[in-house]
Amino acid sequence: MTGGSGFIGGRLACALLDAGLRVRVLSRAPSQLAGRAAPEIFIGDLRDEASLAGIEEGVTHVFHAAALLGTWGTPDADLVEVNVRGTARLLARFSSSSSLRQFVHVSAGGVTGPMDHVPADEETPCRPVTAYERTKYEAELLALSRAADMGIPLVVARPTFTYGPGDPHKLPLFRAVRRGHMVFLDGGMSVNHPAYIDDVIEGLLLVSARGRNRDVYIIGGTRPVSKREFVFAIADALGAPRPRVSIPSWAARPAARGMEALGSVLGFEPILTTSRVLMMSGNFGYSIEKAVREVGFLPRTDITKGIHDTVDYYRRRNLI
């Protein structure tokens, strides 16, 4: 598998090891997996084709969960190199494999881009906006096309907004709520689709075992929720006041562009960016009906319990 040093990939590797399976993890350095379970480490880099030689030997199932996130200052070319070309290089290694039984390409719910109407499903036309969304969608299309050409058994999973204990990416949100720094856009009424990490891992395993060849499955939580509902649940779990301040997105957009321009000149990361405005104001809600119907996926964790467990994790490690 790839992405073992990440949040989803690391939890997936542990789940596979707990099931008694032999797990080979692609990593640029063994230290990236420090503190995790002990899989077999294959030293390599998706950006270096030669370093991947032999990774396919004896492998029956692949979970390709590695991706470069679209953080501030990351060049678009780097996103393409890892997310798109890296996927192509990995698929090429398995094009002549005699042992491979399933290749799970882990995409992202956000490849749809923000939507005027929700929920979206697997048939909803994708209109990704950010560089990260675009490269994840391009990688998804490439994976499906190359798999058909190469005869690789492949299925695509699109996890939605994944959170839970161990997640470093949502920690700033929890900290902002605790400190009273959270500000809504448009009242926080746009929707997102939170998915608890344990449910996402179960969904990936089910898609691997039961998904139809070269098909796409959205793996999400029990339901889409408004940003306000999700943030209020965080505040309640923290025992913090519920945020009340809101500004219109039409005012936030030019402010974000100005902050980005200033950050580029002075070399700092702005607290507000156009991609964050999009995330906070856009609708990202999905239907998981196809995964429920075809692979038996059934998320079990509602946001109240999921956020409570996440807050407990952060607190026990003095992170909030």
ROVO-495952 format. One line per 2 residues: number of its first residue (from 0); for each residue x, z, y negated of C-alpha. Coordinates in nm, 3 decimals. Layout:
# ROVO-495952
NUM) X,Z,Y; ...
This chain:
# ROVO-495952
0) 0.000,0.000,0.000; 0.097,-0.035,-0.365
2) 0.025,0.202,-0.651; 0.108,0.515,-0.454
4) 0.255,0.686,-0.760; -0.072,0.640,-0.951
6) -0.386,0.851,-0.957; -0.608,0.644,-0.727
8) -0.324,0.513,-0.512; -0.169,0.856,-0.463
10) -0.498,1.009,-0.352; -0.562,0.714,-0.122
12) -0.218,0.751,0.039; -0.287,1.119,0.105
14) -0.627,1.039,0.257; -0.472,0.784,0.491
16) -0.198,1.025,0.593; -0.452,1.302,0.650
18) -0.631,1.065,0.887; -0.313,1.044,1.094
20) -0.225,0.691,0.992; 0.122,0.555,0.926
22) 0.146,0.467,0.558; 0.404,0.246,0.391
24) 0.413,0.273,0.012; 0.581,0.026,-0.220
26) 0.774,0.215,-0.484; 1.047,0.134,-0.734
28) 1.205,0.475,-0.666; 1.133,0.757,-0.416
30) 1.123,1.011,-0.698; 0.800,0.855,-0.823
32) 0.620,1.007,-0.525; 0.765,1.356,-0.558
34) 0.522,1.630,-0.463; 0.295,1.401,-0.266
36) 0.254,1.362,0.108; 0.539,1.192,0.292
38) 0.465,0.825,0.357; 0.726,0.568,0.449
40) 0.881,0.449,0.124; 0.957,0.080,0.080
42) 1.181,0.035,-0.223; 1.073,-0.271,-0.416
44) 0.919,-0.402,-0.735; 0.624,-0.637,-0.782
46) 0.825,-0.806,-1.057; 1.110,-0.890,-0.816
48) 1.013,-1.129,-0.538; 1.334,-1.074,-0.340
50) 1.280,-0.697,-0.331; 0.954,-0.743,-0.138
52) 1.116,-0.912,0.162; 1.002,-0.743,0.481
54) 0.728,-0.532,0.330; 0.471,-0.707,0.549
56) 0.635,-0.630,0.883; 0.401,-0.442,1.115
58) 0.138,-0.386,0.845; -0.227,-0.415,0.951
60) -0.403,-0.307,0.630; -0.300,-0.344,0.266
62) -0.442,-0.156,-0.032; -0.308,-0.323,-0.345
64) -0.374,-0.055,-0.609; -0.074,-0.105,-0.838
66) -0.131,-0.220,-1.195; 0.026,-0.189,-1.536
68) -0.216,-0.020,-1.775; -0.289,-0.165,-2.114
70) -0.147,0.120,-2.321; -0.051,0.087,-2.686
72) 0.254,-0.130,-2.739; 0.259,-0.283,-2.391
74) 0.331,-0.657,-2.433; 0.071,-0.889,-2.284
76) 0.350,-1.068,-2.099; 0.434,-0.747,-1.911
78) 0.072,-0.708,-1.803; 0.069,-1.065,-1.671
80) 0.401,-1.018,-1.492; 0.286,-0.710,-1.299
82) -0.089,-0.747,-1.264; -0.114,-1.121,-1.202
84) 0.223,-1.253,-1.086; 0.294,-0.934,-0.895
86) -0.028,-0.985,-0.702; 0.073,-1.342,-0.623
88) 0.414,-1.228,-0.497; 0.260,-0.964,-0.273
90) 0.006,-1.206,-0.126; 0.283,-1.456,-0.053
92) 0.457,-1.197,0.165; 0.146,-1.168,0.382
94) 0.064,-1.538,0.399; 0.224,-1.576,0.743
96) 0.163,-1.224,0.874; 0.039,-1.206,1.232
98) -0.052,-0.836,1.212; -0.260,-0.823,0.892
100) -0.627,-0.740,0.949; -0.743,-0.659,0.594
102) -0.609,-0.683,0.240; -0.800,-0.475,-0.017
104) -0.737,-0.587,-0.373; -0.821,-0.297,-0.605
106) -0.952,-0.447,-0.927; -1.146,-0.263,-1.200
108) -1.507,-0.236,-1.310; -1.398,-0.317,-1.664
110) -1.325,-0.681,-1.577; -1.684,-0.749,-1.680
112) -1.599,-0.658,-2.037; -1.858,-0.474,-2.250
114) -2.217,-0.576,-2.183; -2.530,-0.617,-2.392
116) -2.744,-0.518,-2.096; -2.673,-0.279,-1.809
118) -2.639,-0.230,-1.525; -2.406,-0.512,-1.432
120) -2.348,-0.613,-1.071; -2.107,-0.834,-0.881
122) -2.292,-1.146,-0.996; -2.273,-1.061,-1.366
124) -2.047,-1.311,-1.548; -1.719,-1.146,-1.643
126) -1.610,-1.164,-2.007; -1.305,-0.938,-2.028
128) -1.187,-0.862,-2.380; -0.871,-0.650,-2.369
130) -0.541,-0.777,-2.233; -0.561,-0.530,-1.944
132) -0.914,-0.642,-1.849; -0.813,-1.007,-1.871
134) -0.511,-0.966,-1.644; -0.706,-0.759,-1.392
136) -0.974,-1.027,-1.377; -0.716,-1.305,-1.353
138) -0.549,-1.115,-1.068; -0.884,-1.075,-0.892
140) -0.960,-1.447,-0.914; -0.608,-1.530,-0.800
142) -0.636,-1.295,-0.502; -0.963,-1.450,-0.388
144) -0.831,-1.804,-0.432; -0.494,-1.748,-0.268
146) -0.654,-1.558,0.020; -0.879,-1.855,0.090
148) -0.587,-2.099,0.075; -0.357,-1.881,0.288
150) -0.617,-1.761,0.537; -0.565,-1.396,0.440
152) -0.854,-1.158,0.518; -0.919,-1.005,0.177
154) -1.186,-0.806,-0.004; -1.204,-0.695,-0.368
156) -1.306,-0.346,-0.478; -1.387,-0.268,-0.841
158) -1.371,0.107,-0.907; -1.545,0.212,-1.226
160) -1.434,0.487,-1.473; -1.249,0.710,-1.225
162) -1.178,1.074,-1.303; -1.110,1.401,-1.122
164) -0.845,1.661,-1.040; -0.497,1.518,-1.079
166) -0.595,1.248,-1.328; -0.344,1.233,-1.616
168) -0.527,0.957,-1.802; -0.845,1.150,-1.890
170) -0.659,1.469,-1.985; -0.639,1.372,-2.357
172) -1.020,1.341,-2.362; -1.066,1.690,-2.218
174) -0.812,1.828,-2.466; -0.986,1.660,-2.760
176) -1.319,1.815,-2.660; -1.165,2.160,-2.619
178) -0.996,2.143,-2.958; -1.307,2.015,-3.136
180) -1.143,1.682,-3.219; -1.389,1.457,-3.034
182) -1.576,1.209,-3.253; -1.849,0.980,-3.120
184) -1.905,0.620,-3.217; -2.268,0.523,-3.278
186) -2.381,0.864,-3.163; -2.219,0.829,-2.822
188) -2.519,0.641,-2.690; -2.329,0.357,-2.521
190) -2.289,0.399,-2.147; -2.004,0.434,-1.904
192) -2.002,0.471,-1.526; -1.795,0.776,-1.422
194) -1.681,0.787,-1.060; -1.530,1.099,-0.903
196) -1.198,1.035,-0.731; -1.311,1.152,-0.385
198) -1.606,0.912,-0.396; -1.380,0.625,-0.504
200) -1.142,0.689,-0.214; -1.429,0.693,0.034
202) -1.559,0.370,-0.117; -1.223,0.197,-0.081
204) -1.199,0.299,0.284; -1.553,0.175,0.354
206) -1.487,-0.157,0.179; -1.174,-0.198,0.390
208) -1.361,-0.126,0.712; -1.691,-0.304,0.647
210) -1.658,-0.537,0.350; -1.731,-0.905,0.391
212) -1.431,-1.135,0.376; -1.346,-1.257,0.026
214) -1.633,-1.066,-0.132; -1.646,-0.822,-0.425
216) -1.782,-0.465,-0.430; -1.834,-0.231,-0.724
218) -1.743,0.129,-0.638; -1.891,0.374,-0.888
220) -2.055,0.711,-0.932; -2.416,0.804,-0.877
222) -2.533,0.644,-1.204; -2.425,0.520,-1.545
224) -2.436,0.786,-1.818; -2.406,0.781,-2.195
226) -2.076,0.879,-2.351; -2.262,1.167,-2.514
228) -2.385,1.302,-2.180; -2.041,1.281,-2.025
230) -1.867,1.450,-2.319; -2.134,1.719,-2.341
232) -2.076,1.793,-1.971; -1.703,1.834,-2.046
234) -1.777,2.067,-2.338; -2.012,2.278,-2.126
236) -1.756,2.308,-1.846; -1.491,2.412,-2.099
238) -1.720,2.655,-2.277; -1.652,2.461,-2.597
240) -1.901,2.352,-2.867; -2.066,2.020,-2.804
242) -1.926,1.757,-3.044; -2.166,1.646,-3.314
244) -1.963,1.421,-3.545; -2.029,1.048,-3.518
246) -1.922,0.742,-3.713; -2.055,0.387,-3.687
248) -1.847,0.143,-3.486; -1.862,-0.110,-3.770
250) -1.659,0.135,-3.980; -1.422,0.226,-3.697
252) -1.312,-0.130,-3.625; -1.138,-0.204,-3.958
254) -0.992,0.148,-3.957; -0.844,0.082,-3.611
256) -0.695,-0.249,-3.722; -0.537,-0.079,-4.021
258) -0.392,0.200,-3.805; -0.253,-0.055,-3.559
260) -0.084,-0.249,-3.838; 0.066,0.070,-3.979
262) 0.175,0.187,-3.635; 0.350,-0.144,-3.569
264) 0.545,-0.117,-3.893; 0.633,0.253,-3.871
266) 0.671,0.271,-3.493; 0.407,0.523,-3.393
268) 0.104,0.508,-3.166; -0.216,0.516,-3.372
270) -0.485,0.765,-3.276; -0.745,0.489,-3.309
272) -0.699,0.136,-3.175; -0.930,-0.160,-3.138
274) -0.931,-0.117,-2.760; -1.034,0.249,-2.795
276) -1.312,0.151,-3.034; -1.428,-0.100,-2.774
278) -1.417,0.160,-2.497; -1.603,0.418,-2.703
280) -1.872,0.184,-2.835; -1.917,-0.072,-2.556
282) -2.152,-0.052,-2.258; -1.986,-0.033,-1.916
284) -2.262,0.052,-1.670; -2.289,-0.088,-1.318
286) -2.501,-0.115,-1.009; -2.347,0.006,-0.682
288) -2.639,-0.121,-0.475; -2.437,-0.389,-0.298
290) -2.176,-0.139,-0.177; -2.452,0.101,-0.072
292) -2.636,-0.170,0.120; -2.347,-0.354,0.282
294) -2.076,-0.095,0.350; -2.272,0.232,0.348
296) -2.114,0.370,0.031; -2.289,0.680,-0.101
298) -2.126,0.876,-0.387; -2.182,1.249,-0.348
300) -2.043,1.405,-0.664; -2.251,1.424,-0.983
302) -2.079,1.464,-1.318; -2.158,1.836,-1.348
304) -1.966,1.926,-1.034; -1.701,1.659,-1.082
306) -1.618,1.770,-1.435; -1.626,2.138,-1.337
308) -1.370,2.072,-1.062; -1.157,1.866,-1.299
310) -1.158,2.137,-1.566; -1.067,2.394,-1.302
312) -0.770,2.179,-1.193; -0.644,2.137,-1.550
314) -0.684,2.508,-1.625; -0.502,2.625,-1.313
316) -0.204,2.417,-1.428; -0.229,2.529,-1.792
318) -0.294,2.174,-1.905; -0.592,2.266,-2.126
